[in-house]
């Protein structure tokens, strides 16, 4: 017997984390897992900021 996906619970969890419904539905499974259950392998804010400095969006 296949289990159904608990969308209501997942959306409620996302809202509790500050993710708006429209953004929730655009998340990939990998992104959702990173938000819902961060692990030691998750990217820290400091590491993210370093990547932004290294690879800026506005290259000139």
PDB file of N, CA, C and O in Angstrom, chain B, residues numbered from 101:
ATOM      1  N   UNK B 101       0.841  -1.180   0.000  1.00  0.00           N
ATOM      2  CA  UNK B 101       0.000   0.000   0.000  1.00  0.00           C
ATOM      3  C   UNK B 101       0.888   1.246   0.000  1.00  0.00           C
ATOM      4  O   UNK B 101       1.757   1.391   0.859  1.00  0.00           O
ATOM      5  N   UNK B 102       0.672   2.126  -0.946  1.00  0.00           N
ATOM      6  CA  UNK B 102       1.464   3.341  -1.051  1.00  0.00           C
ATOM      7  C   UNK B 102       0.992   4.377  -0.032  1.00  0.00           C
ATOM      8  O   UNK B 102      -0.204   4.549   0.206  1.00  0.00           O
ATOM      9  N   UNK B 103       1.958   5.049   0.551  1.00  0.00           N
ATOM     10  CA  UNK B 103       1.608   6.120   1.487  1.00  0.00           C
ATOM     11  C   UNK B 103       1.504   7.427   0.723  1.00  0.00           C
ATOM     12  O   UNK B 103       2.266   7.662  -0.215  1.00  0.00           O
ATOM     13  N   UNK B 104       0.578   8.268   1.112  1.00  0.00           N
ATOM     14  CA  UNK B 104       0.458   9.563   0.460  1.00  0.00           C
ATOM     15  C   UNK B 104       1.426  10.554   1.110  1.00  0.00           C
ATOM     16  O   UNK B 104       1.804  10.406   2.272  1.00  0.00           O
ATOM     17  N   UNK B 105       1.807  11.540   0.352  1.00  0.00           N
ATOM     18  CA  UNK B 105       2.711  12.570   0.859  1.00  0.00           C
ATOM     19  C   UNK B 105       1.936  13.504   1.771  1.00  0.00           C
ATOM     20  O   UNK B 105       0.867  13.982   1.389  1.00  0.00           O
ATOM     21  N   UNK B 106       2.448  13.779   2.976  1.00  0.00           N
ATOM     22  CA  UNK B 106       1.741  14.649   3.923  1.00  0.00           C
ATOM     23  C   UNK B 106       1.945  16.137   3.596  1.00  0.00           C
ATOM     24  O   UNK B 106       2.621  16.856   4.333  1.00  0.00           O
ATOM     25  N   UNK B 107       1.353  16.585   2.485  1.00  0.00           N
ATOM     26  CA  UNK B 107       1.590  17.952   2.020  1.00  0.00           C
ATOM     27  C   UNK B 107       1.220  18.997   3.060  1.00  0.00           C
ATOM     28  O   UNK B 107       1.942  19.981   3.221  1.00  0.00           O
ATOM     29  N   UNK B 108       0.116  18.808   3.769  1.00  0.00           N
ATOM     30  CA  UNK B 108      -0.294  19.793   4.769  1.00  0.00           C
ATOM     31  C   UNK B 108       0.773  19.951   5.851  1.00  0.00           C
ATOM     32  O   UNK B 108       1.088  21.072   6.249  1.00  0.00           O
ATOM     33  N   UNK B 109       1.326  18.845   6.326  1.00  0.00           N
ATOM     34  CA  UNK B 109       2.352  18.900   7.356  1.00  0.00           C
ATOM     35  C   UNK B 109       3.635  19.530   6.808  1.00  0.00           C
ATOM     36  O   UNK B 109       4.281  20.317   7.498  1.00  0.00           O
ATOM     37  N   UNK B 110       4.002  19.190   5.580  1.00  0.00           N
ATOM     38  CA  UNK B 110       5.207  19.757   4.987  1.00  0.00           C
ATOM     39  C   UNK B 110       5.072  21.265   4.791  1.00  0.00           C
ATOM     40  O   UNK B 110       6.002  22.020   5.074  1.00  0.00           O
ATOM     41  N   UNK B 111       3.920  21.693   4.310  1.00  0.00           N
ATOM     42  CA  UNK B 111       3.692  23.122   4.103  1.00  0.00           C
ATOM     43  C   UNK B 111       3.658  23.856   5.445  1.00  0.00           C
ATOM     44  O   UNK B 111       4.199  24.956   5.559  1.00  0.00           O
ATOM     45  N   UNK B 112       3.039  23.268   6.443  1.00  0.00           N
ATOM     46  CA  UNK B 112       3.004  23.890   7.775  1.00  0.00           C
ATOM     47  C   UNK B 112       4.423  24.042   8.323  1.00  0.00           C
ATOM     48  O   UNK B 112       4.754  25.069   8.916  1.00  0.00           O
ATOM     49  N   UNK B 113       5.252  23.031   8.127  1.00  0.00           N
ATOM     50  CA  UNK B 113       6.659  23.102   8.580  1.00  0.00           C
ATOM     51  C   UNK B 113       7.390  24.211   7.844  1.00  0.00           C
ATOM     52  O   UNK B 113       8.136  24.974   8.458  1.00  0.00           O
ATOM     53  N   UNK B 114       7.187  24.310   6.537  1.00  0.00           N
ATOM     54  CA  UNK B 114       7.835  25.351   5.744  1.00  0.00           C
ATOM     55  C   UNK B 114       7.397  26.737   6.212  1.00  0.00           C
ATOM     56  O   UNK B 114       8.227  27.636   6.353  1.00  0.00           O
ATOM     57  N   UNK B 115       6.103  26.912   6.452  1.00  0.00           N
ATOM     58  CA  UNK B 115       5.616  28.204   6.927  1.00  0.00           C
ATOM     59  C   UNK B 115       6.236  28.556   8.269  1.00  0.00           C
ATOM     60  O   UNK B 115       6.576  29.712   8.521  1.00  0.00           O
ATOM     61  N   UNK B 116       6.384  27.552   9.130  1.00  0.00           N
ATOM     62  CA  UNK B 116       7.016  27.770  10.423  1.00  0.00           C
ATOM     63  C   UNK B 116       8.469  28.194  10.293  1.00  0.00           C
ATOM     64  O   UNK B 116       9.005  28.860  11.179  1.00  0.00           O
ATOM     65  N   UNK B 117       9.104  27.814   9.201  1.00  0.00           N
ATOM     66  CA  UNK B 117      10.493  28.195   8.936  1.00  0.00           C
ATOM     67  C   UNK B 117      10.592  29.507   8.160  1.00  0.00           C
ATOM     68  O   UNK B 117      11.692  29.985   7.881  1.00  0.00           O
ATOM     69  N   UNK B 118       9.440  30.090   7.812  1.00  0.00           N
ATOM     70  CA  UNK B 118       9.436  31.362   7.095  1.00  0.00           C
ATOM     71  C   UNK B 118       9.410  31.242   5.589  1.00  0.00           C
ATOM     72  O   UNK B 118       9.582  32.240   4.889  1.00  0.00           O
ATOM     73  N   UNK B 119       9.197  30.033   5.069  1.00  0.00           N
ATOM     74  CA  UNK B 119       9.128  29.831   3.617  1.00  0.00           C
ATOM     75  C   UNK B 119       7.698  30.092   3.174  1.00  0.00           C
ATOM     76  O   UNK B 119       6.764  29.460   3.667  1.00  0.00           O
ATOM     77  N   UNK B 120       7.530  31.015   2.253  1.00  0.00           N
ATOM     78  CA  UNK B 120       6.196  31.346   1.757  1.00  0.00           C
ATOM     79  C   UNK B 120       5.688  30.228   0.839  1.00  0.00           C
ATOM     80  O   UNK B 120       6.492  29.523   0.230  1.00  0.00           O
ATOM     81  N   UNK B 121       4.353  30.057   0.733  1.00  0.00           N
ATOM     82  CA  UNK B 121       3.806  28.960  -0.073  1.00  0.00           C
ATOM     83  C   UNK B 121       4.326  28.907  -1.507  1.00  0.00           C
ATOM     84  O   UNK B 121       4.668  27.831  -1.996  1.00  0.00           O
ATOM     85  N   UNK B 122       4.391  30.041  -2.181  1.00  0.00           N
ATOM     86  CA  UNK B 122       4.877  30.040  -3.558  1.00  0.00           C
ATOM     87  C   UNK B 122       6.301  29.533  -3.666  1.00  0.00           C
ATOM     88  O   UNK B 122       6.635  28.786  -4.586  1.00  0.00           O
ATOM     89  N   UNK B 123       7.141  29.940  -2.723  1.00  0.00           N
ATOM     90  CA  UNK B 123       8.535  29.480  -2.713  1.00  0.00           C
ATOM     91  C   UNK B 123       8.606  27.994  -2.376  1.00  0.00           C
ATOM     92  O   UNK B 123       9.430  27.267  -2.932  1.00  0.00           O
ATOM     93  N   UNK B 124       7.742  27.542  -1.467  1.00  0.00           N
ATOM     94  CA  UNK B 124       7.705  26.124  -1.096  1.00  0.00           C
ATOM     95  C   UNK B 124       7.488  25.246  -2.318  1.00  0.00           C
ATOM     96  O   UNK B 124       8.182  24.243  -2.489  1.00  0.00           O
ATOM     97  N   UNK B 125       6.541  25.604  -3.163  1.00  0.00           N
ATOM     98  CA  UNK B 125       6.204  24.760  -4.312  1.00  0.00           C
ATOM     99  C   UNK B 125       7.281  24.795  -5.385  1.00  0.00           C
ATOM    100  O   UNK B 125       7.300  23.931  -6.262  1.00  0.00           O
ATOM    101  N   UNK B 126       8.183  25.782  -5.334  1.00  0.00           N
ATOM    102  CA  UNK B 126       9.287  25.841  -6.296  1.00  0.00           C
ATOM    103  C   UNK B 126      10.546  25.134  -5.794  1.00  0.00           C
ATOM    104  O   UNK B 126      11.506  24.994  -6.551  1.00  0.00           O
ATOM    105  N   UNK B 127      10.565  24.687  -4.543  1.00  0.00           N
ATOM    106  CA  UNK B 127      11.740  24.012  -3.989  1.00  0.00           C
ATOM    107  C   UNK B 127      11.944  22.638  -4.627  1.00  0.00           C
ATOM    108  O   UNK B 127      10.988  21.924  -4.930  1.00  0.00           O
ATOM    109  N   UNK B 128      13.205  22.293  -4.819  1.00  0.00           N
ATOM    110  CA  UNK B 128      13.511  20.926  -5.239  1.00  0.00           C
ATOM    111  C   UNK B 128      13.484  20.052  -3.982  1.00  0.00           C
ATOM    112  O   UNK B 128      13.491  20.568  -2.865  1.00  0.00           O
ATOM    113  N   UNK B 129      13.454  18.754  -4.163  1.00  0.00           N
ATOM    114  CA  UNK B 129      13.490  17.842  -3.016  1.00  0.00           C
ATOM    115  C   UNK B 129      14.768  18.070  -2.212  1.00  0.00           C
ATOM    116  O   UNK B 129      14.737  18.084  -0.981  1.00  0.00           O
ATOM    117  N   UNK B 130      15.880  18.247  -2.902  1.00  0.00           N
ATOM    118  CA  UNK B 130      17.162  18.476  -2.223  1.00  0.00           C
ATOM    119  C   UNK B 130      17.116  19.774  -1.399  1.00  0.00           C
ATOM    120  O   UNK B 130      17.601  19.807  -0.268  1.00  0.00           O
ATOM    121  N   UNK B 131      16.541  20.828  -1.958  1.00  0.00           N
ATOM    122  CA  UNK B 131      16.423  22.091  -1.218  1.00  0.00           C
ATOM    123  C   UNK B 131      15.525  21.920  -0.001  1.00  0.00           C
ATOM    124  O   UNK B 131      15.846  22.406   1.084  1.00  0.00           O
ATOM    125  N   UNK B 132      14.401  21.232  -0.177  1.00  0.00           N
ATOM    126  CA  UNK B 132      13.482  21.030   0.933  1.00  0.00           C
ATOM    127  C   UNK B 132      14.155  20.257   2.062  1.00  0.00           C
ATOM    128  O   UNK B 132      14.022  20.615   3.232  1.00  0.00           O
ATOM    129  N   UNK B 133      14.876  19.195   1.707  1.00  0.00           N
ATOM    130  CA  UNK B 133      15.562  18.404   2.732  1.00  0.00           C
ATOM    131  C   UNK B 133      16.590  19.239   3.486  1.00  0.00           C
ATOM    132  O   UNK B 133      16.740  19.091   4.699  1.00  0.00           O
ATOM    133  N   UNK B 134      17.295  20.110   2.782  1.00  0.00           N
ATOM    134  CA  UNK B 134      18.290  20.965   3.430  1.00  0.00           C
ATOM    135  C   UNK B 134      17.635  21.940   4.403  1.00  0.00           C
ATOM    136  O   UNK B 134      18.199  22.243   5.454  1.00  0.00           O
ATOM    137  N   UNK B 135      16.452  22.428   4.057  1.00  0.00           N
ATOM    138  CA  UNK B 135      15.734  23.356   4.936  1.00  0.00           C
ATOM    139  C   UNK B 135      15.110  22.621   6.111  1.00  0.00           C
ATOM    140  O   UNK B 135      15.205  23.067   7.255  1.00  0.00           O
ATOM    141  N   UNK B 136      14.478  21.506   5.827  1.00  0.00           N
ATOM    142  CA  UNK B 136      13.707  20.795   6.859  1.00  0.00           C
ATOM    143  C   UNK B 136      14.580  20.063   7.862  1.00  0.00           C
ATOM    144  O   UNK B 136      14.222  19.970   9.036  1.00  0.00           O
ATOM    145  N   UNK B 137      15.707  19.548   7.428  1.00  0.00           N
ATOM    146  CA  UNK B 137      16.564  18.764   8.329  1.00  0.00           C
ATOM    147  C   UNK B 137      18.024  19.060   8.031  1.00  0.00           C
ATOM    148  O   UNK B 137      18.727  18.223   7.465  1.00  0.00           O
ATOM    149  N   UNK B 138      18.488  20.257   8.413  1.00  0.00           N
ATOM    150  CA  UNK B 138      19.882  20.592   8.131  1.00  0.00           C
ATOM    151  C   UNK B 138      20.827  19.585   8.779  1.00  0.00           C
ATOM    152  O   UNK B 138      20.579  19.105   9.886  1.00  0.00           O
ATOM    153  N   UNK B 139      21.894  19.278   8.088  1.00  0.00           N
ATOM    154  CA  UNK B 139      22.874  18.325   8.604  1.00  0.00           C
ATOM    155  C   UNK B 139      24.214  19.018   8.768  1.00  0.00           C
ATOM    156  O   UNK B 139      24.358  20.198   8.448  1.00  0.00           O
ATOM    157  N   UNK B 140      25.180  18.286   9.262  1.00  0.00           N
ATOM    158  CA  UNK B 140      26.525  18.828   9.423  1.00  0.00           C
ATOM    159  C   UNK B 140      27.116  19.204   8.070  1.00  0.00           C
ATOM    160  O   UNK B 140      28.037  20.017   7.997  1.00  0.00           O
ATOM    161  N   UNK B 141      26.588  18.614   6.998  1.00  0.00           N
ATOM    162  CA  UNK B 141      27.092  18.903   5.662  1.00  0.00           C
ATOM    163  C   UNK B 141      26.424  20.128   5.041  1.00  0.00           C
ATOM    164  O   UNK B 141      26.791  20.534   3.938  1.00  0.00           O
ATOM    165  N   UNK B 142      25.455  20.720   5.725  1.00  0.00           N
ATOM    166  CA  UNK B 142      24.776  21.893   5.195  1.00  0.00           C
ATOM    167  C   UNK B 142      25.742  23.062   5.094  1.00  0.00           C
ATOM    168  O   UNK B 142      26.697  23.162   5.863  1.00  0.00           O
ATOM    169  N   UNK B 143      25.490  23.923   4.159  1.00  0.00           N
ATOM    170  CA  UNK B 143      26.305  25.105   3.951  1.00  0.00           C
ATOM    171  C   UNK B 143      26.015  26.120   5.047  1.00  0.00           C
ATOM    172  O   UNK B 143      24.865  26.511   5.246  1.00  0.00           O
ATOM    173  N   UNK B 144      27.046  26.543   5.754  1.00  0.00           N
ATOM    174  CA  UNK B 144      26.858  27.544   6.807  1.00  0.00           C
ATOM    175  C   UNK B 144      26.684  28.915   6.170  1.00  0.00           C
ATOM    176  O   UNK B 144      26.999  29.108   4.996  1.00  0.00           O
ATOM    177  N   UNK B 145      26.183  29.862   6.948  1.00  0.00           N
ATOM    178  CA  UNK B 145      26.009  31.224   6.440  1.00  0.00           C
ATOM    179  C   UNK B 145      27.360  31.816   6.050  1.00  0.00           C
ATOM    180  O   UNK B 145      27.472  32.478   5.018  1.00  0.00           O
ATOM    181  N   UNK B 146      28.383  31.584   6.865  1.00  0.00           N
ATOM    182  CA  UNK B 146      29.721  32.112   6.574  1.00  0.00           C
ATOM    183  C   UNK B 146      30.258  31.532   5.262  1.00  0.00           C
ATOM    184  O   UNK B 146      30.849  32.252   4.457  1.00  0.00           O
ATOM    185  N   UNK B 147      30.051  30.241   5.053  1.00  0.00           N
ATOM    186  CA  UNK B 147      30.503  29.607   3.814  1.00  0.00           C
ATOM    187  C   UNK B 147      29.727  30.160   2.618  1.00  0.00           C
ATOM    188  O   UNK B 147      30.299  30.382   1.551  1.00  0.00           O
ATOM    189  N   UNK B 148      28.441  30.377   2.799  1.00  0.00           N
ATOM    190  CA  UNK B 148      27.619  30.960   1.736  1.00  0.00           C
ATOM    191  C   UNK B 148      28.112  32.363   1.386  1.00  0.00           C
ATOM    192  O   UNK B 148      28.273  32.693   0.211  1.00  0.00           O
ATOM    193  N   UNK B 149      28.352  33.188   2.408  1.00  0.00           N
ATOM    194  CA  UNK B 149      28.831  34.552   2.173  1.00  0.00           C
ATOM    195  C   UNK B 149      30.173  34.549   1.447  1.00  0.00           C
ATOM    196  O   UNK B 149      30.416  35.395   0.586  1.00  0.00           O
ATOM    197  N   UNK B 150      31.045  33.601   1.790  1.00  0.00           N
ATOM    198  CA  UNK B 150      32.337  33.484   1.101  1.00  0.00           C
ATOM    199  C   UNK B 150      32.132  33.145  -0.373  1.00  0.00           C
ATOM    200  O   UNK B 150      32.832  33.682  -1.232  1.00  0.00           O
ATOM    201  N   UNK B 151      31.189  32.268  -0.672  1.00  0.00           N
ATOM    202  CA  UNK B 151      30.896  31.926  -2.067  1.00  0.00           C
ATOM    203  C   UNK B 151      30.328  33.117  -2.829  1.00  0.00           C
ATOM    204  O   UNK B 151      30.656  33.325  -3.997  1.00  0.00           O
ATOM    205  N   UNK B 152      29.482  33.892  -2.174  1.00  0.00           N
ATOM    206  CA  UNK B 152      28.908  35.080  -2.821  1.00  0.00           C
ATOM    207  C   UNK B 152      30.014  36.073  -3.173  1.00  0.00           C
ATOM    208  O   UNK B 152      29.996  36.671  -4.249  1.00  0.00           O
ATOM    209  N   UNK B 153      30.976  36.247  -2.264  1.00  0.00           N
ATOM    210  CA  UNK B 153      32.096  37.146  -2.548  1.00  0.00           C
ATOM    211  C   UNK B 153      32.972  36.593  -3.678  1.00  0.00           C
ATOM    212  O   UNK B 153      33.461  37.349  -4.518  1.00  0.00           O
ATOM    213  N   UNK B 154      33.162  35.292  -3.691  1.00  0.00           N
ATOM    214  CA  UNK B 154      34.011  34.667  -4.694  1.00  0.00           C
ATOM    215  C   UNK B 154      33.351  34.632  -6.072  1.00  0.00           C
ATOM    216  O   UNK B 154      34.027  34.765  -7.092  1.00  0.00           O
ATOM    217  N   UNK B 155      32.042  34.455  -6.097  1.00  0.00           N
ATOM    218  CA  UNK B 155      31.303  34.330  -7.351  1.00  0.00           C
ATOM    219  C   UNK B 155      30.118  35.307  -7.378  1.00  0.00           C
ATOM    220  O   UNK B 155      28.967  34.872  -7.332  1.00  0.00           O
ATOM    221  N   UNK B 156      30.383  36.624  -7.453  1.00  0.00           N
ATOM    222  CA  UNK B 156      29.284  37.601  -7.432  1.00  0.00           C
ATOM    223  C   UNK B 156      28.390  37.488  -8.666  1.00  0.00           C
ATOM    224  O   UNK B 156      28.839  37.087  -9.740  1.00  0.00           O
ATOM    225  N   UNK B 157      27.131  37.845  -8.494  1.00  0.00           N
ATOM    226  CA  UNK B 157      26.184  37.817  -9.610  1.00  0.00           C
ATOM    227  C   UNK B 157      26.456  38.923 -10.615  1.00  0.00           C
ATOM    228  O   UNK B 157      26.195  38.756 -11.806  1.00  0.00           O
ATOM    229  N   UNK B 158      26.974  40.041 -10.152  1.00  0.00           N
ATOM    230  CA  UNK B 158      27.164  41.218 -11.011  1.00  0.00           C
ATOM    231  C   UNK B 158      28.614  41.345 -11.466  1.00  0.00           C
ATOM    232  O   UNK B 158      29.310  42.285 -11.081  1.00  0.00           O
ATOM    233  N   UNK B 159      29.058  40.423 -12.265  1.00  0.00           N
ATOM    234  CA  UNK B 159      30.430  40.511 -12.798  1.00  0.00           C
ATOM    235  C   UNK B 159      30.479  41.587 -13.845  1.00  0.00           C
ATOM    236  O   UNK B 159      29.573  41.718 -14.667  1.00  0.00           O
ATOM    237  N   UNK B 160      31.556  42.366 -13.809  1.00  0.00           N
ATOM    238  CA  UNK B 160      31.685  43.433 -14.794  1.00  0.00           C
ATOM    239  C   UNK B 160      33.006  43.359 -15.506  1.00  0.00           C
ATOM    240  O   UNK B 160      33.286  44.185 -16.375  1.00  0.00           O
TER     241      UNK B 160
END
